[in-house]
Amino acid sequence: MNRSLLFIVTIYLIAALIGWRFVLPVIDLVKAQRTEVKVWQDKLSQANAALQKLQVLKTKYQAVGEAANKVLAAVPSGEDVKGLLVQVEELASQNGLILSSVSFASAAAAAKDEPAAAAVSTGGSSVKSLTITLALSGEYNNLKNFLQAAENNLRLMDISSINFGAAAQAGAESASQNYTVKMNTYYVNN
């Protein structure tokens, strides 16, 4: 019995020595790796939070970009007379008016006639006005629709005066009339 007890104690000691020599370092390694996993999980959650903030900022940036495009369309860079002529002609034809002539005058030329047509300085650039004089013909209701469309147009247009000409057909209530519409539009001069 002594021998079997000595054998059992020796086996336990060998097992303890193996555990101390090989198993305890593995347990310490597992603990260290769990700590490292926790650190990386924290970093991952911080990165996810930063990604969510970035996505919110991207959405806001896109919204600002769309608003900036609308502002650029309302007050373009440069006179853009060609684009303006296309817009005015399209507004007239969509509302049943005939555009017979168009004339443009810069802010300097218009300032002689109207003191309100001066340039406004904003930072490094200035907002200038361009006066447009349109000769239109058509029915009165079509003129009202044209004025409403010009008011709702993306490019900013201010009607400064409207003159009525002689009716093309006298006596008819819906007869075509001649109109002279003077309006100001604006642009940024860099």
ZADO-238493 format. One record per atom (N, C-alpha, C, O): residue in three letters; atom name; x, y, z. Coordinates in steps of 0.2 Angstrom, whole numbers. Layout:
BEGIN
('ALA','CA',(X,Y,Z))
...
This chain:
BEGIN
('MET','N',(4,-6,0))
('MET','CA',(0,0,0))
('MET','C',(4,6,0))
('MET','O',(2,11,-3))
('ASN','N',(10,6,3))
('ASN','CA',(14,11,3))
('ASN','C',(17,13,-4))
('ASN','O',(17,19,-6))
('ARG','N',(18,8,-7))
('ARG','CA',(20,9,-14))
('ARG','C',(15,12,-19))
('ARG','O',(16,16,-23))
('SER','N',(9,9,-18))
('SER','CA',(4,12,-22))
('SER','C',(2,19,-20))
('SER','O',(0,23,-24))
('LEU','N',(3,21,-14))
('LEU','CA',(2,28,-11))
('LEU','C',(7,32,-14))
('LEU','O',(6,37,-16))
('LEU','N',(13,29,-14))
('LEU','CA',(19,33,-17))
('LEU','C',(18,34,-24))
('LEU','O',(20,39,-27))
('PHE','N',(16,29,-28))
('PHE','CA',(15,29,-35))
('PHE','C',(9,35,-36))
('PHE','O',(10,39,-41))
('ILE','N',(4,35,-33))
('ILE','CA',(-2,40,-34))
('ILE','C',(1,47,-32))
('ILE','O',(-1,51,-36))
('VAL','N',(5,48,-27))
('VAL','CA',(7,54,-25))
('VAL','C',(12,56,-31))
('VAL','O',(12,62,-33))
('THR','N',(16,52,-33))
('THR','CA',(21,53,-39))
('THR','C',(17,55,-45))
('THR','O',(19,60,-48))
('ILE','N',(12,52,-47))
('ILE','CA',(8,54,-53))
('ILE','C',(5,61,-52))
('ILE','O',(5,65,-56))
('TYR','N',(2,62,-46))
('TYR','CA',(-1,69,-44))
('TYR','C',(5,74,-45))
('TYR','O',(3,79,-48))
('LEU','N',(10,73,-42))
('LEU','CA',(16,78,-43))
('LEU','C',(18,79,-50))
('LEU','O',(19,84,-52))
('ILE','N',(18,73,-54))
('ILE','CA',(20,74,-61))
('ILE','C',(15,78,-65))
('ILE','O',(16,82,-69))
('ALA','N',(8,76,-63))
('ALA','CA',(3,80,-66))
('ALA','C',(3,87,-64))
('ALA','O',(2,92,-68))
('ALA','N',(4,89,-58))
('ALA','CA',(5,96,-56))
('ALA','C',(11,99,-59))
('ALA','O',(10,105,-61))
('LEU','N',(16,96,-60))
('LEU','CA',(22,99,-63))
('LEU','C',(21,100,-70))
('LEU','O',(22,105,-73))
('ILE','N',(17,95,-74))
('ILE','CA',(15,96,-81))
('ILE','C',(10,102,-81))
('ILE','O',(11,106,-86))
('GLY','N',(6,102,-77))
('GLY','CA',(1,108,-77))
('GLY','C',(4,115,-75))
('GLY','O',(3,120,-79))
('TRP','N',(9,115,-71))
('TRP','CA',(12,121,-69))
('TRP','C',(17,123,-75))
('TRP','O',(17,129,-76))
('ARG','N',(20,118,-78))
('ARG','CA',(25,120,-83))
('ARG','C',(21,121,-90))
('ARG','O',(24,125,-94))
('PHE','N',(16,118,-92))
('PHE','CA',(13,118,-98))
('PHE','C',(6,122,-98))
('PHE','O',(4,126,-103))
('VAL','N',(2,120,-94))
('VAL','CA',(-5,122,-94))
('VAL','C',(-6,129,-91))
('VAL','O',(-9,133,-94))
('LEU','N',(-2,131,-86))
('LEU','CA',(-3,138,-83))
('LEU','C',(-1,143,-88))
('LEU','O',(-4,148,-89))
('PRO','N',(5,142,-92))
('PRO','CA',(6,147,-97))
('PRO','C',(1,148,-102))
('PRO','O',(0,153,-105))
('VAL','N',(-2,142,-104))
('VAL','CA',(-8,142,-109))
('VAL','C',(-14,146,-106))
('VAL','O',(-17,150,-110))
('ILE','N',(-15,145,-100))
('ILE','CA',(-21,149,-96))
('ILE','C',(-19,156,-96))
('ILE','O',(-23,161,-98))
('ASP','N',(-13,158,-95))
('ASP','CA',(-11,165,-95))
('ASP','C',(-11,168,-102))
('ASP','O',(-13,174,-103))
('LEU','N',(-9,164,-107))
('LEU','CA',(-10,166,-114))
('LEU','C',(-17,167,-116))
('LEU','O',(-18,172,-119))
('VAL','N',(-21,163,-114))
('VAL','CA',(-29,164,-115))
('VAL','C',(-31,170,-112))
('VAL','O',(-35,174,-115))
('LYS','N',(-29,172,-106))
('LYS','CA',(-31,178,-102))
('LYS','C',(-29,184,-106))
('LYS','O',(-32,189,-107))
('ALA','N',(-23,184,-108))
('ALA','CA',(-20,189,-112))
('ALA','C',(-23,190,-118))
('ALA','O',(-25,196,-120))
('GLN','N',(-25,185,-122))
('GLN','CA',(-29,186,-128))
('GLN','C',(-36,188,-127))
('GLN','O',(-38,192,-131))
('ARG','N',(-39,186,-122))
('ARG','CA',(-46,189,-120))
('ARG','C',(-45,196,-119))
('ARG','O',(-50,200,-121))
('THR','N',(-40,198,-115))
('THR','CA',(-39,205,-114))
('THR','C',(-38,209,-121))
('THR','O',(-41,214,-122))
('GLU','N',(-34,206,-125))
('GLU','CA',(-33,209,-131))
('GLU','C',(-39,209,-136))
('GLU','O',(-40,214,-139))
('VAL','N',(-43,204,-135))
('VAL','CA',(-50,204,-139))
('VAL','C',(-54,209,-137))
('VAL','O',(-57,213,-141))
('LYS','N',(-54,210,-130))
('LYS','CA',(-58,216,-127))
('LYS','C',(-56,223,-130))
('LYS','O',(-60,227,-131))
('VAL','N',(-49,224,-130))
('VAL','CA',(-47,230,-133))
('VAL','C',(-49,231,-140))
('VAL','O',(-51,236,-142))
('TRP','N',(-48,226,-144))
('TRP','CA',(-50,226,-151))
('TRP','C',(-58,227,-152))
('TRP','O',(-60,231,-157))
('GLN','N',(-62,224,-148))
('GLN','CA',(-69,225,-148))
('GLN','C',(-71,232,-146))
('GLN','O',(-75,235,-150))
('ASP','N',(-67,235,-142))
('ASP','CA',(-68,243,-140))
('ASP','C',(-66,247,-146))
('ASP','O',(-70,252,-148))
('LYS','N',(-60,245,-149))
('LYS','CA',(-58,249,-155))
('LYS','C',(-63,248,-161))
('LYS','O',(-65,253,-164))
('LEU','N',(-66,242,-162))
('LEU','CA',(-71,241,-167))
('LEU','C',(-77,245,-166))
('LEU','O',(-80,248,-170))
('SER','N',(-80,245,-159))
('SER','CA',(-86,249,-158))
('SER','C',(-84,257,-159))
('SER','O',(-89,260,-161))
('GLN','N',(-78,259,-157))
('GLN','CA',(-77,266,-159))
('GLN','C',(-76,267,-166))
('GLN','O',(-79,272,-168))
('ALA','N',(-74,263,-170))
('ALA','CA',(-73,263,-177))
('ALA','C',(-80,263,-180))
('ALA','O',(-82,267,-185))
('ASN','N',(-85,259,-178))
('ASN','CA',(-92,259,-180))
('ASN','C',(-95,266,-178))
('ASN','O',(-99,268,-182))
('ALA','N',(-94,268,-172))
('ALA','CA',(-97,275,-170))
('ALA','C',(-94,280,-175))
('ALA','O',(-98,284,-177))
('ALA','N',(-88,280,-177))
('ALA','CA',(-85,285,-181))
('ALA','C',(-88,284,-188))
('ALA','O',(-89,289,-192))
('LEU','N',(-89,278,-190))
('LEU','CA',(-92,277,-197))
('LEU','C',(-99,279,-197))
('LEU','O',(-101,282,-202))
('GLN','N',(-103,279,-192))
('GLN','CA',(-110,281,-192))
('GLN','C',(-110,289,-192))
('GLN','O',(-114,292,-196))
('LYS','N',(-105,292,-188))
('LYS','CA',(-104,299,-189))
('LYS','C',(-103,301,-196))
('LYS','O',(-105,307,-198))
('LEU','N',(-98,298,-199))
('LEU','CA',(-96,299,-206))
('LEU','C',(-102,299,-211))
('LEU','O',(-102,303,-215))
('GLN','N',(-106,294,-210))
('GLN','CA',(-112,293,-214))
('GLN','C',(-117,299,-213))
('GLN','O',(-120,301,-218))
('VAL','N',(-118,301,-207))
('VAL','CA',(-122,307,-206))
('VAL','C',(-119,313,-209))
('VAL','O',(-123,317,-212))
('LEU','N',(-113,314,-208))
('LEU','CA',(-109,320,-212))
('LEU','C',(-110,319,-219))
('LEU','O',(-111,324,-222))
('LYS','N',(-109,313,-222))
('LYS','CA',(-110,312,-229))
('LYS','C',(-117,314,-231))
('LYS','O',(-117,318,-237))
('THR','N',(-122,312,-228))
('THR','CA',(-129,314,-230))
('THR','C',(-130,322,-229))
('THR','O',(-133,324,-234))
('LYS','N',(-127,325,-224))
('LYS','CA',(-128,332,-223))
('LYS','C',(-124,335,-229))
('LYS','O',(-126,340,-232))
('TYR','N',(-118,333,-231))
('TYR','CA',(-114,336,-236))
('TYR','C',(-118,335,-243))
('TYR','O',(-118,340,-247))
('GLN','N',(-121,330,-244))
('GLN','CA',(-125,329,-250))
('GLN','C',(-131,334,-250))
('GLN','O',(-132,336,-256))
('ALA','N',(-134,335,-245))
('ALA','CA',(-139,339,-244))
('ALA','C',(-137,346,-246))
('ALA','O',(-140,350,-249))
('VAL','N',(-131,348,-243))
('VAL','CA',(-128,355,-244))
('VAL','C',(-126,356,-251))
('VAL','O',(-127,361,-254))
('GLY','N',(-124,350,-254))
('GLY','CA',(-122,350,-261))
('GLY','C',(-128,352,-266))
('GLY','O',(-127,355,-270))
('GLU','N',(-133,348,-264))
('GLU','CA',(-140,350,-268))
('GLU','C',(-142,357,-267))
('GLU','O',(-144,360,-272))
('ALA','N',(-142,359,-261))
('ALA','CA',(-144,366,-260))
('ALA','C',(-139,371,-263))
('ALA','O',(-141,376,-266))
('ALA','N',(-133,370,-263))
('ALA','CA',(-128,374,-267))
('ALA','C',(-129,374,-274))
('ALA','O',(-128,379,-278))
('ASN','N',(-131,368,-277))
('ASN','CA',(-133,368,-284))
('ASN','C',(-139,372,-286))
('ASN','O',(-139,375,-291))
('LYS','N',(-144,372,-281))
('LYS','CA',(-150,376,-282))
('LYS','C',(-148,383,-282))
('LYS','O',(-150,387,-286))
('VAL','N',(-143,385,-277))
('VAL','CA',(-141,392,-277))
('VAL','C',(-138,394,-283))
('VAL','O',(-139,400,-286))
('LEU','N',(-133,390,-286))
('LEU','CA',(-129,391,-292))
('LEU','C',(-134,392,-298))
('LEU','O',(-133,396,-302))
('ALA','N',(-140,388,-298))
('ALA','CA',(-144,389,-303))
('ALA','C',(-148,395,-303))
('ALA','O',(-150,398,-308))
('ALA','N',(-150,397,-296))
('ALA','CA',(-154,403,-295))
('ALA','C',(-149,410,-297))
('ALA','O',(-152,414,-300))
('VAL','N',(-143,409,-295))
('VAL','CA',(-139,415,-296))
('VAL','C',(-132,412,-299))
('VAL','O',(-128,410,-295))
('PRO','N',(-132,411,-305))
('PRO','CA',(-126,408,-308))
('PRO','C',(-120,412,-308))
('PRO','O',(-120,418,-307))
('SER','N',(-114,409,-310))
('SER','CA',(-108,412,-310))
('SER','C',(-107,415,-318))
('SER','O',(-107,411,-322))
('GLY','N',(-107,421,-318))
('GLY','CA',(-107,424,-325))
('GLY','C',(-114,426,-327))
('GLY','O',(-119,423,-325))
('GLU','N',(-115,430,-332))
('GLU','CA',(-121,432,-335))
('GLU','C',(-125,426,-338))
('GLU','O',(-131,426,-337))
('ASP','N',(-122,422,-341))
('ASP','CA',(-125,416,-344))
('ASP','C',(-131,418,-349))
('ASP','O',(-137,416,-348))
('VAL','N',(-130,423,-353))
('VAL','CA',(-135,426,-358))
('VAL','C',(-138,420,-362))
('VAL','O',(-144,420,-363))
('LYS','N',(-134,415,-364))
('LYS','CA',(-137,410,-369))
('LYS','C',(-142,406,-365))
('LYS','O',(-148,405,-367))
('GLY','N',(-140,404,-359))
('GLY','CA',(-145,400,-355))
('GLY','C',(-151,404,-353))
('GLY','O',(-157,401,-352))
('LEU','N',(-150,410,-351))
('LEU','CA',(-156,415,-349))
('LEU','C',(-161,415,-355))
('LEU','O',(-167,415,-354))
('LEU','N',(-158,416,-361))
('LEU','CA',(-162,417,-367))
('LEU','C',(-166,411,-368))
('LEU','O',(-172,411,-370))
('VAL','N',(-163,405,-367))
('VAL','CA',(-167,399,-368))
('VAL','C',(-172,398,-363))
('VAL','O',(-178,396,-364))
('GLN','N',(-171,400,-356))
('GLN','CA',(-176,400,-351))
('GLN','C',(-182,404,-353))
('GLN','O',(-188,402,-352))
('VAL','N',(-180,411,-355))
('VAL','CA',(-186,416,-356))
('VAL','C',(-190,413,-362))
('VAL','O',(-196,414,-362))
('GLU','N',(-187,411,-367))
('GLU','CA',(-190,409,-373))
('GLU','C',(-195,403,-371))
('GLU','O',(-201,402,-374))
('GLU','N',(-192,398,-367))
('GLU','CA',(-196,392,-365))
('GLU','C',(-202,394,-361))
('GLU','O',(-208,392,-361))
('LEU','N',(-201,399,-356))
('LEU','CA',(-206,401,-352))
('LEU','C',(-212,405,-356))
('LEU','O',(-218,403,-355))
('ALA','N',(-210,409,-361))
('ALA','CA',(-215,412,-365))
('ALA','C',(-219,407,-369))
('ALA','O',(-225,407,-370))
('SER','N',(-215,402,-373))
('SER','CA',(-219,397,-377))
('SER','C',(-223,392,-373))
('SER','O',(-229,390,-375))
('GLN','N',(-221,391,-367))
('GLN','CA',(-225,386,-362))
('GLN','C',(-231,390,-360))
('GLN','O',(-236,386,-358))
('ASN','N',(-231,396,-360))
('ASN','CA',(-237,400,-357))
('ASN','C',(-241,403,-363))
('ASN','O',(-245,407,-362))
('GLY','N',(-240,401,-369))
('GLY','CA',(-244,403,-375))
('GLY','C',(-242,411,-377))
('GLY','O',(-247,414,-380))
('LEU','N',(-237,413,-376))
('LEU','CA',(-235,420,-378))
('LEU','C',(-230,419,-383))
('LEU','O',(-226,414,-384))
('ILE','N',(-230,424,-388))
('ILE','CA',(-225,425,-393))
('ILE','C',(-219,430,-391))
('ILE','O',(-221,435,-390))
('LEU','N',(-213,427,-391))
('LEU','CA',(-208,432,-389))
('LEU','C',(-205,435,-396))
('LEU','O',(-202,431,-400))
('SER','N',(-206,441,-397))
('SER','CA',(-204,444,-403))
('SER','C',(-197,448,-403))
('SER','O',(-193,448,-408))
('SER','N',(-195,450,-397))
('SER','CA',(-188,453,-396))
('SER','C',(-186,452,-389))
('SER','O',(-190,452,-384))
('VAL','N',(-179,452,-388))
('VAL','CA',(-176,452,-381))
('VAL','C',(-170,457,-382))
('VAL','O',(-166,457,-387))
('SER','N',(-169,461,-376))
('SER','CA',(-163,465,-376))
('SER','C',(-161,464,-369))
('SER','O',(-164,463,-364))
('PHE','N',(-154,464,-368))
('PHE','CA',(-151,463,-362))
('PHE','C',(-147,470,-360))
('PHE','O',(-144,473,-365))
('ALA','N',(-147,472,-354))
('ALA','CA',(-142,477,-352))
('ALA','C',(-139,476,-345))
('ALA','O',(-142,473,-341))
('SER','N',(-133,477,-345))
('SER','CA',(-129,475,-339))
('SER','C',(-131,480,-333))
('SER','O',(-135,485,-334))
('ALA','N',(-128,478,-327))
('ALA','CA',(-130,482,-321))
('ALA','C',(-128,490,-322))
('ALA','O',(-131,494,-320))
('ALA','N',(-122,491,-325))
('ALA','CA',(-120,498,-326))
('ALA','C',(-124,502,-331))
('ALA','O',(-126,508,-329))
('ALA','N',(-126,499,-336))
('ALA','CA',(-131,502,-341))
('ALA','C',(-138,503,-337))
('ALA','O',(-141,509,-338))
('ALA','N',(-140,498,-334))
('ALA','CA',(-147,499,-331))
('ALA','C',(-147,503,-325))
('ALA','O',(-152,506,-323))
('ALA','N',(-141,504,-321))
('ALA','CA',(-140,509,-316))
('ALA','C',(-142,516,-317))
('ALA','O',(-144,520,-313))
('LYS','N',(-141,518,-324))
('LYS','CA',(-143,525,-326))
('LYS','C',(-150,526,-326))
('LYS','O',(-152,531,-324))
('ASP','N',(-154,521,-328))
('ASP','CA',(-161,521,-328))
('ASP','C',(-164,519,-321))
('ASP','O',(-169,523,-319))
('GLU','N',(-161,514,-317))
('GLU','CA',(-164,512,-311))
('GLU','C',(-158,512,-306))
('GLU','O',(-154,508,-307))
('PRO','N',(-159,516,-301))
('PRO','CA',(-153,516,-296))
('PRO','C',(-153,509,-292))
('PRO','O',(-148,508,-289))
('ALA','N',(-158,505,-292))
('ALA','CA',(-158,499,-288))
('ALA','C',(-154,494,-291))
('ALA','O',(-154,488,-288))
('ALA','N',(-152,495,-297))
('ALA','CA',(-149,489,-301))
('ALA','C',(-141,489,-300))
('ALA','O',(-138,488,-305))
('ALA','N',(-139,491,-294))
('ALA','CA',(-132,491,-293))
('ALA','C',(-129,484,-291))
('ALA','O',(-133,480,-289))
('ALA','N',(-123,483,-291))
('ALA','CA',(-120,477,-289))
('ALA','C',(-119,477,-281))
('ALA','O',(-118,482,-278))
('VAL','N',(-120,471,-278))
('VAL','CA',(-119,470,-271))
('VAL','C',(-113,466,-270))
('VAL','O',(-113,460,-273))
('SER','N',(-109,468,-266))
('SER','CA',(-103,464,-265))
('SER','C',(-104,459,-259))
('SER','O',(-106,461,-254))
('THR','N',(-102,453,-260))
('THR','CA',(-102,447,-255))
('THR','C',(-96,444,-255))
('THR','O',(-94,439,-259))
('GLY','N',(-92,445,-250))
('GLY','CA',(-85,442,-250))
('GLY','C',(-81,444,-255))
('GLY','O',(-79,450,-257))
('GLY','N',(-78,439,-259))
('GLY','CA',(-73,440,-264))
('GLY','C',(-77,441,-271))
('GLY','O',(-73,443,-276))
('SER','N',(-83,440,-271))
('SER','CA',(-87,441,-277))
('SER','C',(-92,445,-276))
('SER','O',(-94,447,-271))
('SER','N',(-95,448,-282))
('SER','CA',(-101,452,-281))
('SER','C',(-107,450,-285))
('SER','O',(-106,447,-291))
('VAL','N',(-113,451,-283))
('VAL','CA',(-119,449,-286))
('VAL','C',(-121,455,-290))
('VAL','O',(-122,461,-288))
('LYS','N',(-121,454,-297))
('LYS','CA',(-123,459,-301))
('LYS','C',(-130,458,-305))
('LYS','O',(-132,452,-305))
('SER','N',(-133,463,-307))
('SER','CA',(-140,462,-310))
('SER','C',(-139,463,-318))
('SER','O',(-135,466,-320))
('LEU','N',(-143,459,-321))
('LEU','CA',(-144,460,-329))
('LEU','C',(-151,461,-330))
('LEU','O',(-156,458,-328))
('THR','N',(-152,467,-334))
('THR','CA',(-159,469,-335))
('THR','C',(-161,466,-342))
('THR','O',(-157,466,-347))
('ILE','N',(-167,463,-342))
('ILE','CA',(-169,460,-348))
('ILE','C',(-176,464,-350))
('ILE','O',(-180,465,-346))
('THR','N',(-176,465,-357))
('THR','CA',(-183,468,-359))
('THR','C',(-185,464,-364))
('THR','O',(-182,462,-369))
('LEU','N',(-192,461,-363))
('LEU','CA',(-195,457,-368))
('LEU','C',(-201,460,-371))
('LEU','O',(-205,463,-368))
('ALA','N',(-201,459,-378))
('ALA','CA',(-207,461,-381))
('ALA','C',(-211,454,-382))
('ALA','O',(-209,450,-386))
('LEU','N',(-217,454,-380))
('LEU','CA',(-221,448,-380))
('LEU','C',(-228,450,-383))
('LEU','O',(-230,456,-383))
('SER','N',(-231,445,-386))
('SER','CA',(-238,446,-388))
('SER','C',(-242,440,-386))
('SER','O',(-240,434,-387))
('GLY','N',(-249,441,-384))
('GLY','CA',(-253,435,-383))
('GLY','C',(-259,438,-378))
('GLY','O',(-260,444,-378))
('GLU','N',(-262,433,-376))
('GLU','CA',(-268,435,-372))
('GLU','C',(-266,437,-365))
('GLU','O',(-261,435,-362))
('TYR','N',(-270,441,-361))
('TYR','CA',(-269,443,-354))
('TYR','C',(-268,437,-350))
('TYR','O',(-263,437,-346))
('ASN','N',(-272,432,-350))
('ASN','CA',(-271,426,-345))
('ASN','C',(-265,423,-346))
('ASN','O',(-262,420,-342))
('ASN','N',(-263,423,-353))
('ASN','CA',(-256,420,-354))
('ASN','C',(-250,424,-351))
('ASN','O',(-245,421,-349))
('LEU','N',(-251,430,-351))
('LEU','CA',(-246,435,-348))
('LEU','C',(-246,433,-340))
('LEU','O',(-241,433,-337))
('LYS','N',(-252,433,-337))
('LYS','CA',(-252,431,-330))
('LYS','C',(-249,425,-329))
('LYS','O',(-245,424,-324))
('ASN','N',(-250,420,-333))
('ASN','CA',(-246,413,-332))
('ASN','C',(-239,414,-333))
('ASN','O',(-235,411,-329))
('PHE','N',(-237,418,-338))
('PHE','CA',(-230,419,-339))
('PHE','C',(-226,422,-333))
('PHE','O',(-221,420,-331))
('LEU','N',(-230,427,-330))
('LEU','CA',(-227,431,-324))
('LEU','C',(-226,426,-318))
('LEU','O',(-222,426,-314))
('GLN','N',(-231,422,-317))
('GLN','CA',(-231,417,-312))
('GLN','C',(-226,412,-313))
('GLN','O',(-222,410,-308))
('ALA','N',(-225,410,-319))
('ALA','CA',(-219,405,-321))
('ALA','C',(-212,408,-320))
('ALA','O',(-208,405,-317))
('ALA','N',(-212,415,-321))
('ALA','CA',(-206,418,-320))
('ALA','C',(-204,419,-313))
('ALA','O',(-198,418,-311))
('GLU','N',(-209,420,-309))
('GLU','CA',(-209,420,-302))
('GLU','C',(-206,414,-299))
('GLU','O',(-202,414,-294))
('ASN','N',(-209,408,-301))
('ASN','CA',(-207,401,-299))
('ASN','C',(-201,398,-302))
('ASN','O',(-199,393,-301))
('ASN','N',(-198,402,-307))
('ASN','CA',(-192,399,-311))
('ASN','C',(-186,398,-306))
('ASN','O',(-186,402,-301))
('LEU','N',(-182,394,-308))
('LEU','CA',(-176,392,-303))
('LEU','C',(-172,398,-303))
('LEU','O',(-169,400,-298))
('ARG','N',(-170,401,-309))
('ARG','CA',(-166,407,-309))
('ARG','C',(-170,413,-307))
('ARG','O',(-176,414,-309))
('LEU','N',(-167,417,-302))
('LEU','CA',(-170,422,-299))
('LEU','C',(-172,428,-304))
('LEU','O',(-167,430,-308))
('MET','N',(-178,430,-305))
('MET','CA',(-180,435,-309))
('MET','C',(-185,440,-306))
('MET','O',(-190,437,-303))
('ASP','N',(-184,446,-306))
('ASP','CA',(-188,451,-303))
('ASP','C',(-191,455,-309))
('ASP','O',(-188,458,-313))
('ILE','N',(-198,456,-309))
('ILE','CA',(-201,460,-314))
('ILE','C',(-201,467,-311))
('ILE','O',(-203,468,-306))
('SER','N',(-198,471,-316))
('SER','CA',(-198,478,-313))
('SER','C',(-203,483,-317))
('SER','O',(-205,488,-314))
('SER','N',(-205,481,-323))
('SER','CA',(-211,485,-326))
('SER','C',(-214,481,-331))
('SER','O',(-211,476,-334))
('ILE','N',(-221,482,-332))
('ILE','CA',(-225,479,-338))
('ILE','C',(-228,485,-341))
('ILE','O',(-232,489,-338))
('ASN','N',(-228,485,-348))
('ASN','CA',(-231,490,-352))
('ASN','C',(-236,486,-357))
('ASN','O',(-234,481,-360))
('PHE','N',(-242,489,-357))
('PHE','CA',(-247,485,-362))
('PHE','C',(-247,489,-368))
('PHE','O',(-247,496,-368))
('GLY','N',(-247,486,-374))
('GLY','CA',(-247,489,-380))
('GLY','C',(-254,489,-383))
('GLY','O',(-259,486,-380))
('ALA','N',(-255,491,-389))
('ALA','CA',(-262,491,-393))
('ALA','C',(-263,484,-394))
('ALA','O',(-259,479,-395))
('ALA','N',(-270,482,-394))
('ALA','CA',(-272,476,-395))
('ALA','C',(-272,474,-402))
('ALA','O',(-273,479,-407))
('ALA','N',(-270,468,-404))
('ALA','CA',(-269,466,-411))
('ALA','C',(-276,466,-415))
('ALA','O',(-276,468,-420))
('GLN','N',(-281,464,-411))
('GLN','CA',(-288,464,-414))
('GLN','C',(-293,468,-409))
('GLN','O',(-294,466,-404))
('ALA','N',(-295,474,-411))
('ALA','CA',(-299,478,-407))
('ALA','C',(-306,475,-406))
('ALA','O',(-309,472,-411))
('GLY','N',(-308,476,-400))
('GLY','CA',(-315,474,-399))
('GLY','C',(-316,467,-396))
('GLY','O',(-321,465,-393))
('ALA','N',(-311,462,-397))
('ALA','CA',(-312,455,-395))
('ALA','C',(-309,455,-387))
('ALA','O',(-304,458,-386))
('GLU','N',(-313,452,-383))
('GLU','CA',(-311,451,-376))
('GLU','C',(-305,447,-375))
('GLU','O',(-301,449,-371))
('SER','N',(-304,442,-379))
('SER','CA',(-298,438,-378))
('SER','C',(-293,439,-384))
('SER','O',(-289,435,-386))
('ALA','N',(-293,445,-386))
('ALA','CA',(-288,447,-392))
('ALA','C',(-281,447,-389))
('ALA','O',(-280,448,-383))
('SER','N',(-277,446,-394))
('SER','CA',(-270,446,-393))
('SER','C',(-267,453,-392))
('SER','O',(-269,458,-395))
('GLN','N',(-263,454,-387))
('GLN','CA',(-261,461,-385))
('GLN','C',(-253,461,-385))
('GLN','O',(-250,455,-385))
('ASN','N',(-250,466,-386))
('ASN','CA',(-243,467,-385))
('ASN','C',(-241,469,-378))
('ASN','O',(-244,474,-375))
('TYR','N',(-235,466,-376))
('TYR','CA',(-233,468,-369))
('TYR','C',(-225,469,-369))
('TYR','O',(-222,466,-373))
('THR','N',(-223,474,-365))
('THR','CA',(-216,475,-364))
('THR','C',(-215,473,-357))
('THR','O',(-217,477,-353))
('VAL','N',(-211,468,-356))
('VAL','CA',(-209,466,-349))
('VAL','C',(-202,467,-348))
('VAL','O',(-198,465,-351))
('LYS','N',(-201,471,-342))
('LYS','CA',(-194,472,-340))
('LYS','C',(-192,469,-334))
('LYS','O',(-196,470,-329))
('MET','N',(-187,465,-334))
('MET','CA',(-186,461,-328))
('MET','C',(-178,461,-326))
('MET','O',(-174,462,-331))
('ASN','N',(-176,460,-320))
('ASN','CA',(-169,460,-318))
('ASN','C',(-168,452,-316))
('ASN','O',(-172,449,-313))
('THR','N',(-162,450,-318))
('THR','CA',(-160,444,-315))
('THR','C',(-153,445,-313))
('THR','O',(-150,450,-314))
('TYR','N',(-150,440,-309))
('TYR','CA',(-144,441,-305))
('TYR','C',(-139,436,-307))
('TYR','O',(-141,430,-309))
('TYR','N',(-133,438,-306))
('TYR','CA',(-127,433,-307))
('TYR','C',(-121,435,-303))
('TYR','O',(-121,441,-300))
('VAL','N',(-117,430,-301))
('VAL','CA',(-111,431,-297))
('VAL','C',(-105,433,-302))
('VAL','O',(-104,429,-307))
('ASN','N',(-102,438,-301))
('ASN','CA',(-96,440,-305))
('ASN','C',(-90,439,-300))
('ASN','O',(-89,442,-295))
('ASN','N',(-86,434,-302))
('ASN','CA',(-80,432,-298))
('ASN','C',(-74,436,-300))
('ASN','O',(-69,435,-297))
